[in-house]
Amino acid sequence: MSNYAGGLGKPGSGKRRIKDLLNQPDNRVCADCGASDPKWASANIGVFICLKCCGVHRSLGTHISKVLSVTLDEWSDEEVDSMIEIGGNASANSIYEAFVPDTCSKPGPDVSHDQRMRFIRAKYELQEFLKPSLRIKSGKCSTKSSPFLTSSLSRKIMDSFRTNSSSQKMFQEGMVEFIGLLKVTIKKGTNLAIRDLMSSDPYVVLNLGKQKLQTTVVNSNLNPVWNQELMLSVPESYGPVKLQVYDYDTFSADDIMGEADIDIQPLITSAMAFGDPEMFGNMQIGKWLKSNDNPLIDDSIINIVDGKVKQEVQIKLQNVECGELELEMEWLPLEQ
């Protein structure tokens, strides 16, 4: 369940709340093919989709996907609340695409209708990419889901979000409630920008809410290695981690060497959906997908590794001429 949507739960126009959710970065592209500017949604699944994918969703039947226009259709309060609770594309895809095999490619905006149909059916109707414990099977008849089975699946997924969210022990620091800890290991930088005569003295700064942490300075190095751990408390209503790289200067203000927003929602959503990671072997449980709206170099995979939920992230620094950064994130529930 997305905590970006915390402010969207307040009373107000249903369409206004849906449009506010649509304007979040992960919802600006279709959940199924990545086409830009989706104007349709599956109200019961909780994703925003494009016109082409909308046609496939409609063909599945409303017992699987109830399609509504963001701008033209009337939304019930229950439908709006359901969309807000799921949180949109990144949150839903971390569940529905948790186990996409390497042999299956996610379609792009310009694929054929048959390719689009096969992927969407596998994703929602046949449940091939779901966490095994969330899959609903109907004996021998699993090729076409019944309304009962699909509603049962929706309930299981929603219950998974609610149970894990409510079971998180929260602690307080002043007036801020926290749901867990985020360990960020800043590993290394590559081909960072020159800010001094021939090199730079880089360090990394992380911001989340009012928290600000930074690494040590690596002198005269455009390919620095830090391998330094920074620990952030994650508030109940969180946004992305703001990452900035600076060049340290002794006698003047430090120069910016690039920045990036790190979306932590897929990691937290995946971790909460699975519960205690020590109950599972090493496995992939989710991913943060590369898009034109984020700094990822490649899709960022979320895994359970030795009983811990971890995510490797490689980013291209933004608003700078060059530079890449490699880091690892680990989710720590409060009981740890």
N, C-alpha and C positions, 0 to 999 in steps of 0.2 A: 504494500500500500504506500502510495507516494506521500511523503511529508512536504513536498513542494506545494501540494494542494491544500495545505493547512488553512490558508485564508479563503479558499474557495467554498468551504463548508458553511459559511455564514449566510443568513437569509438574504435573498435577493432574486433577481430575475433568473429563471432556469437557463434561458438562452445566454444570458450574460455570463453565468458561471461556466457553461460549456465553452463559450468563446475564450474565456480567460484560460481554461485548461488547454484548449487548442493552441494558444499562443506560447505555451511552454516549448522549449527547444526540441525535445524528443517527439513532440506531437505535430511538428511542422512538416513531417514527411510521413507517407503512408506506412503503416505498421507491417504490411505484407510485401511491398515491392520497393519502397523507398521513394516513390514519386513525390514531388514537392507539392505543398499547398493542398492537403486533403480537405474535402468539404463534407465528407460523410463519416458516420461512426456506426460501430456495432455496439448498441447500448448494453446488451447483456454480457458481451465479452470484454468491453471496456477499451476498445481501440479506435483510432481515427484512420480512415482508409480513403483511397482515391476512387474516382468514378469507375475505373476498370475493375478494380478489386471489389468494389461495391456490387457490381453485377454478379460476380462469382458468389459473394456472400448471400445475395438474395436467392440464388439458385439452390443454396443449401437448405433453405427453409427457415422460418422464424424460430423454430424449435432449437436451431443451432445458432443462428445469428440474426438478431433483430436490427435491421439497418434503418437509420434515420439520417435525414439531412441536418447538418449543423444549423443551417439558415432557414430552411423552408418548412420543416416539420415541427409539430408541437411536441414537446417533451414533458412527460409526467415527472413529478417530484422524485418518484422512485427511480426512474431511469437516470435522472441527473445525479442523484445521490450515488447510484451504482458506479457511474463513470468517475465521479470524484473520488470514491473510495478506492477503486483500482488505481487511479492516478495517471492513466494514459499508456502510451505505446511502450515506453521502456520498461515500465513495471509489468505490464501484461506479457510482453515478449520474453522477459526473464523467466516466466513460467512456461508459456506456450512454445518457446524455442530453446528450452533448457538443454535438449539433447538432439540437436540437428546433426546428423552424421556428416562426416567429411564427404561422403559420396552424394550428398544432397545439397544443391546450391540454392540459396535464396534467390527468387526471381528479381530482376531489375524492372524498371518502369516500362521497358519496351519489349518484354518477352511475349511469346505467343499466348493466346488464350488458353491453349491446352496446358502449357507449362504453369501458367498462373493457377489454373484450376487444380492441377495435381498437388501443388504445394499447399494451397489453402485448404483443400480437403484433408491432406495429411496432417496439417497443423491443428485444425479445429474439429473436423468430423471424426477422423480416425485416431486423433490424439497421439500420433506417432512420436512427437517430440517432447511430450510431457514427462515430468518426474513420474516414475512407475507407480508410486503410491497414490497419485492423483488420477490415474487412468480408470475409466469406468468401462467395464466389459459386459457384453450382453450375451454370454454363452457363445453359441455358434453364430449368432447374428450380430456381428460387429461392424459390418460395412455400412450400415445406415443407422445412426443414432436415433433413439426414440426421444420424445419430449421429456419423458421421465428421466432417462439416462443423462441427457444433456443438462437438465436442470440440476440433477444430482452432481454432475461435474462442476457446474458453476458454484453450487453450494460448498463443495469440498474445497475449491480454490479460495472462495471468499472466507470460509472458516479457517483455512490455513493462514491467510493474512491476519484475520482478527485474533485468532488464538495466539499466534506468535507475537503480535503487536501488544496484546494486552498482558502477556506473560512476562514481558520485559520489565525488570525492576528498574524503576526510575530513581535517580537521585537528583538533588537540587544544589545549585550553586547560586546563591542569591535568589532571583525569581525565575531562573532558567531551569527547565527540566531536561534531563539527558536520558537517552535510550541505550547508549553504548559507547564504546571507544573505537577509534580508528587509528591503527598503527600504519604510518606511511614510512616506507624505507626509500629514501632518495638514493638511487644507485649511482647513476653517472650521467654526464652530459656529453654530447657529441657535436663537434663543429659549431661551438657557440660563437656569438658575435664578438668582434674586436671592439673594445671600448677605450683601451689605452693605446700607446704607440704601436705595439706589435701584438698585444695579447689582452687578457682581462684577468681580473681577480674575482671569479664568480662565487656567489652563494645563493641559496634558494630560500624563499619565504613562502610559508603557507598561512592562509587566513580562512577561518571558518567561524562565522558569527563574530564575536569580539575577541576570539583567540588568534594569536599571531605567534608563529614559531619560525625559526630559521636554522639553517645548517651552518657549519663552519665555513670560513672563506678558504678557497683553494687558490693560492697565489700563482699568477702567470701561467694559466692553463686553460686552453679552449676545449679540452676533452677531460674535464675533471672527473674523478671517482670519489664519491662520498661514502656510500654504503652506511648512511646515517639514519637512524630511526627517530621519527618524531611522532608524538602521541597527541591526538586531538579527541576531545569529548564531543560527541555528536548530540545536538539538541533535538528535542521532539519535533520542532519545525526547522528543518535544515535545508540548505541550498547546496550548490556546488562548492568544492574547496577551491579557493582562489590561489593559484600558484604564480609566483613571479620570480624571475632570476635577475639579480643585480650584480653590477661590477663595483667592488669596494674601492672607494677613494679616500685617501687620508685627509686631504685638504679641501675637498669640495663634496657636493652632494653625490651620492651613489647613482650611477647610471643604470637605467633599465636595460635588460638584455632579453626581454621577451616575457610572455605571460600565457596562461591557459586556465580555463575553467575545467575542473575535474568533476565529472558527474558521479557521485557516490550512490545514487539511488539504485542502479542495478545490483551493486554489491550488497547493499542492505536488504533490498527486497528478496534477493535470492537466499541470503543467509536466514532471514526470518521465515521464509517459506519452508525451508528444510529443517529448522529447529536445531537440535543438538548435532553438530557435525561429527562428533566422535562416534556416532551410531552408524556412520557410513564409511565405506572404503574410499580410496582416492577416485574422484570422479568430477566431471564437468557439471556445473549446476546452473550456469547462466552466462551471459556475455553482454558487454557494452559494444554496440555496433558502430563501426566507423561511418561517418556521414560528412557532408559538406558543412554541417553546423557544429562540428566538434573538432578537437585538435588531434584525434587519434591517427596514428600512422597505419595501424591494422586493427581489426576487431580485437577487443580486450576480453579475454576469457576468464571466467570466474570458476575456480575449482575448489573442491575439498581436498586438501593435502595434509596427510597425517593428522586428521581430526581438526584442521583449521581451515577457515574460509579465506582464500587468498585470491588476489587479482593482479596479474601483471599488466602494466600500462606503459605504452610507448607513445610519446606525444611529440608533435612538431610545435615548437613555440610560436605564438602568434604575435603579430604587430612588431616584427623584427625581421631582419634580412636573412637570418639563418639560425639554426640551432635545434637540437632534439634533446629530449630528456627521457630517461628510463627510471621507472619507480615501481614499487610493489605496495599494494594495500592489503591490510588484514583486518577483518571485522572481529571485535572482541565484545561479546555480550557482557553485561555488567557483572554477572555471577562469576566471570573469570577474573 
